[in-house]
């Protein structure tokens, strides 16, 4: 599963909308938000590398648009008996 009902959509996660919302609501101060955004950037780089290694992205670069189709294809390749995709 890429995400669940109580987490941001993949697109929202990719764009950092959850971090923005937590800062807007006062859950994160600006310093914490900056750390979270830096960690998210690293996560996206690692994820893009994994997708590229599987031939699902042409390069290991993080794109502006979330690689939703490549991510679903990546998920479909797992050996899991049960796979779920949240409709975005």
C-alpha positions as CSV (number, residue, x, y, z in Angstrom):
1,X,0.0,0.0,0.0
2,X,1.3,3.4,-0.9
3,X,-0.6,5.3,1.8
4,X,-3.7,4.8,4.0
5,X,-6.9,6.7,4.8
6,X,-5.3,8.5,7.7
7,X,-2.2,9.7,5.9
8,X,-1.7,12.2,3.1
9,X,-2.3,11.0,-0.4
10,X,0.9,10.1,-2.3
11,X,0.6,13.4,-4.3
12,X,0.1,15.3,-1.0
13,X,3.1,13.6,0.6
14,X,5.3,14.2,-2.5
15,X,4.4,17.9,-2.4
16,X,4.9,18.2,1.4
17,X,1.3,19.4,1.9
18,X,1.2,17.5,5.2
19,X,4.2,19.5,6.5
20,X,2.6,22.7,5.3
21,X,-0.6,21.9,7.1
22,X,1.2,21.0,10.4
23,X,3.0,24.3,10.3
24,X,-0.2,26.2,9.5
25,X,-1.9,24.6,12.4
26,X,1.0,25.3,14.8
27,X,1.9,21.7,15.2
28,X,5.3,22.4,13.6
29,X,7.3,25.5,14.2
30,X,9.2,26.9,11.2
31,X,12.5,25.2,12.3
32,X,10.8,21.8,12.6
33,X,9.0,22.3,9.2
34,X,12.4,23.0,7.6
35,X,13.8,19.8,9.1
36,X,10.8,17.8,7.9
37,X,11.1,19.3,4.4
38,X,14.8,18.4,4.2
39,X,14.0,14.8,5.4
40,X,11.2,14.6,2.8
41,X,13.6,15.7,0.0
42,X,16.0,12.9,1.0
43,X,13.2,10.4,1.1
44,X,12.1,11.5,-2.4
45,X,15.6,11.1,-3.7
46,X,15.9,7.6,-2.4
47,X,12.5,6.7,-3.7
48,X,13.4,8.1,-7.2
49,X,16.6,6.0,-7.1
50,X,14.6,2.9,-6.3
51,X,12.1,3.6,-9.1
52,X,15.0,4.3,-11.6
53,X,16.8,1.1,-10.5
54,X,13.6,-0.9,-11.5
55,X,13.5,0.9,-14.9
56,X,10.3,2.7,-13.9
57,X,11.8,6.2,-14.2
58,X,14.2,7.3,-16.9
59,X,16.6,8.9,-14.4
60,X,17.2,9.1,-10.6
61,X,16.0,12.7,-10.5
62,X,13.2,14.0,-8.3
63,X,10.5,15.5,-10.5
64,X,8.1,18.2,-9.7
65,X,5.1,16.0,-10.5
66,X,4.8,12.9,-8.3
67,X,5.6,9.7,-10.1
68,X,2.3,8.1,-9.2
69,X,2.1,5.6,-12.1
70,X,5.7,4.4,-11.6
71,X,4.9,4.0,-7.9
72,X,1.9,1.9,-8.6
73,X,3.9,-0.2,-11.0
74,X,6.6,-0.6,-8.4
75,X,4.0,-1.7,-5.8
76,X,2.5,-4.1,-8.3
77,X,5.8,-5.9,-8.7
78,X,6.0,-6.9,-5.0
79,X,5.3,-10.5,-4.0
80,X,2.6,-9.5,-1.6
81,X,-0.6,-11.5,-1.7
82,X,-2.7,-8.3,-1.0
83,X,-2.0,-5.0,-2.7
84,X,-4.1,-1.9,-2.3
85,X,-4.1,1.5,-4.0
86,X,-5.7,4.6,-2.6
87,X,-7.7,6.5,-5.3
88,X,-6.3,10.0,-5.6
